[in-house]
Amino acid sequence: MMRTLITAAFLLLVSGVMHAEGKKVDPVGTWHFNAPDAPYEYSTGDIVITKKDGKYNAQIVYSAYYKLDTKDLKIEGNVITFKAYIEGDVIYFKGKIEKDKITGKVSYSDGSLSVTAVRVKKKK
């Protein structure tokens, strides 16, 4: 009897942990990013993620005048990947989406660098 209770409790604990880890975060919104090792003009900005007709899209916004569309955007579970073209060079981004934070890396022809982004709260 005790063994059955312990087994049941363990199964509930494991299934609860697995469910919590697999919970998908809605990525739609504006994420302010910081890439401290990038060239100055590309070190901060926003990633704006939208969803239309069941498909995600993203745009990188460096200023009101410089916006880049992303290509091949995929969101699988809590992992986001996309590529974009900057000054003729392709960059590849891969990050993990958490509640209000994305941590990841950008790879490009000269190497890779770390990127963090935080969700911009909507003003009420």
N, C-alpha and C positions, 0 to 999 in steps of 0.2 A: 504494500500500500504506500509506504513512504517513498519507495523507488519510483512508483508511478507519479506521485505528486512532484518529486524532484524533476523527473523527465518532462512532465507537462510544463512546469515553471521554466525550465531551460528552453523548451521549444517556443514558448511565448516570448521570452526575452530575446532569443535569436531572431524570431520573425519580426519583432518590434524594431530591433536594430537594423535589420535588412530593409524594412519598409522606410525607416527614417533616412537611411543612406541613399535609397533609390528615389526619394521624393524630388520631383523636378521643380526647379525654380523658374517662374515665368521671366524670361529675359527681356520682354518688351519694355522699352523706356530708354532714357538717356543715361549713359554711364560716363563719368568724367575720368579720363585715364591720365596716368603719369608714367613716363618711360624715361627715367633720369639719365640713362646713358645714351639716349638718342640725340642727334643734333638738335640744337635749341628749338628750331622752328617746328620740329616734329615731336618734341618731348611731352607736350600736354595737349589736350583737346577732348573731344567727346566722341563716343561711339553711340549712334542713335539706331536702336533696333526696333523695327516695326514688323507687324504681321498682317498680311492681307491675303484673303482666300486660302488660308491655311499654310502660307509660305512666309518664312522669315526673310527679311532684308535688313541690311545694315549700311550705314554711311559713316565715314570718319570725317569729323568736322574739326578743322584746325583753327578756323576763324570764320567770320561771317562771309569771307570771300574765298575760302579754300576748303572745298568739300570733295571727298573721294568716295565713290561707290565701291562696295566690296564685291567680290566674285566668289562663287562656290561656297556660300555660307551654309554651314551644317551645324545643327544643334542636336546632339545625341546624348540623351540623359542630361547631365550637367556639364557637358563638354561642348565648347563652341570653337569652330574652326572657320577660317575664311582666308582669302588672299586679296591683295590690292596692289595697284601699281603706283609707285611714287618715283617721279623723275626717271621713268624708264626701267626701274628696278622692281621686281616682284617681291612683295613681302608676304610671309605666311604667318598667321596668328593662330595659336592654340591656347585656350584658357579654360579654367574650371570656374563655373558659375556657382557662387554660394549665395546666401540670402541677399545681401546687398553689396557683394564684392566679387570681382573677377580677378583671378591671378593667372598669369600666363607668360608666354614667351613669343617674341617676334623673331623669325629667322629671315635672313636676307643674304645677299651675295657676300657681305663682309663679316658675317657671323650671326650672332643672336643676342638679344637683350631682354631683360625682364620688364613686364608691364603689369601694373595694377590699376584697377578701375573700381570706382564706387558709384553706386546708383544715386542719381540726382533725385532728391525728394521733390515731389510735386508740391507747388505752393498752393495753399488753400485759400 
